[in-house]
Amino acid sequence: MDSELEEIRRRRLAQMQEQQAQAAAAQQMGPEDAYRQEQAKAEMEARKQEILRKILTPDARERLATLRMSRPALVEQLELQLISMAQSGRLQGMIDDAQLKKLLMQIQPPKRETTIRRL
């Protein structure tokens, strides 16, 4: 499980570095190149959503959409993990809301508990 989490973190870091490189390249390229790049990005996002539509139940997709408003980075990480699991054949059937909650609990870092003691 830790190796999967480490792999996801590594891919996310690589993705963030790629986005920074693309942003730097976008400043140097012309409007046509930027337009093509945006089209490619939109097409990739559409493919990703199509895969998620096939592997998630409607309730699970709704939970992801709601969570995306408050924690977009976490949702992105979870989507990448789900797609990776689907492509490697590690998913048996569709993922429902309960299974998605379990995955979210595994991905999220443990919450710190704060206690206040009065003297």
N, C-alpha and C positions, 0 to 999 in steps of 0.2 A: 504494500500500500504506500509506504514511504517512497519507494522508487517511482511509483506512478505520479505521486505528488511532486517529486523532484523533477520528473520529466515534464510535467505541465508547467512548472515554474520556469524551467529552462526554455521551453517553447515560447512562453509569454515574454520572457526577457528578449529572446531573439525577435519576436514580433514587434516589441516596443522599439528595439534598435532599428529594425527595418522601417518602421513608421517615421522615425527621426531622420533616417537617411532619405526617405521619400520626400519628406517635407523640405529638406535641404535641396534635393534635386528639383523639386517643384518650383522653387524660387529661381532656378537657373533655366528652366525649360519654357518653351513658348506656350501659348494658349491651347494649341491643338494637342500638344503632348499631354498637357494637364487634363484636357477633356478626355483623351483616350485612357489615361490612368484612372480617372474617376469612373469611366464606364467599366473598366476591368474590375475595379473595386466593387461597384454595384452588382456586377455579374457574380462575383465570388460570394458576396453577401446573399444573393438570391439562391445560389446553390446550397449554401450553408443552411438557410432557412428551409429549403426543400428537404434536406436530409433530416433536420430536426422535426419537421412535420411528419416524417415517416416513422421516427423512433419515439416520439413523445405523445402521450394522450392529450386531449384538449385541456384537461385540468392542469397538467404539468406545464404545458405551453403558457397557460394563463399565469401560473406562478412565476415562470421565468420573465414574462412581460412585466409583471408587477415589480419583481425584484430588480429588473433592469433600471427602473427609475431611481432607485436609491443606491444600488451597488453595481454599476455597469461593468467594472473590472472583474468582479466575482462571477457575474453571468457569462462574460466572455470566456473566462477560464473554464467554467463548467461546460459551456457549449463545445469548446475545443476538446475537452475530455470525453464528452458524450459522442462526438463525431469520431474521435479516435477509437473508442470502444466499439462503435458500430462498424467501422471499416475493418477492424481486426477480428470481428466476429465474436466478441466477448459478450454481446447482448443477446439475451433470450427473450424475444418478444418486445413489446412496447414498454416504455418506462412510464409508470403512473406517478401520481402526485406523492404518494408515500415513499416510493423508491427515490424520487427526486429529492425529497427532504433528507433522506439518509445520505445521499451524495453531497448535499449542501453541508450537512453537519461534518462530514469527513474533510471537506475542502477548507471550511472556515477555520481560522486559527482559534484556539481556545480563548474564551473571554476571561479577562482578568476580573477577579472579584475584589472589590474595594471595600474595606471596612474602616469605620471611623470609631476610634475608642476615645472616650472622654475620661479625663483623669479627675 
